[in-house]
Amino acid sequence: MRVPYLLAFLLAAPAFAEGAVQVFDCDTKAICDEVGRCAPLGEALTHRMEFRIEPVSVGPQGEGDYRITYNDVSVPMRNVTGLGPLLWSEGHDDVQSILLTGESSLLWHSLDGTTGRSVISFFTCKVTQ
């Protein structure tokens, strides 16, 4: 099985000292709601996102605990199997997850547990650190 480019950086995290940070610089390709309605491509392409991922307690295959930082959010995150998914919560009523979908692409699913509504964002990313 071929390991996606982005995930290869997470799997390599144990080789770095605890606290090494990986930065994913991403361009938005689409933003959709829970039933698949997506914003027009022109609007979505104006949004950039940076995810900073820092290993905290990581196993030999990259599975384990991390800290994810983006926008004004910095929270604990779990890499379930080393191949993802990456799971976290910003508070008490949400679930966030990232699935790596290709060599340099990912899907971010954000579920608001209060409303039951989701936002699904598709990104292409490069590792900048």
Buried (B, 14 or more C-beta within 10 A) or exposed (E): EEBBBBBBBBBEBBEBEEEBBBBBBBBBBBBBEBEEEBBEEEEBBEBEBEBBBBBBEBEEEBBBBBBBBBEEEEBEBBBEEBBBBBBBBBEEEBBBBBBBBEEBBBBBBBBBEEEEEBBBBBBBBEBEE
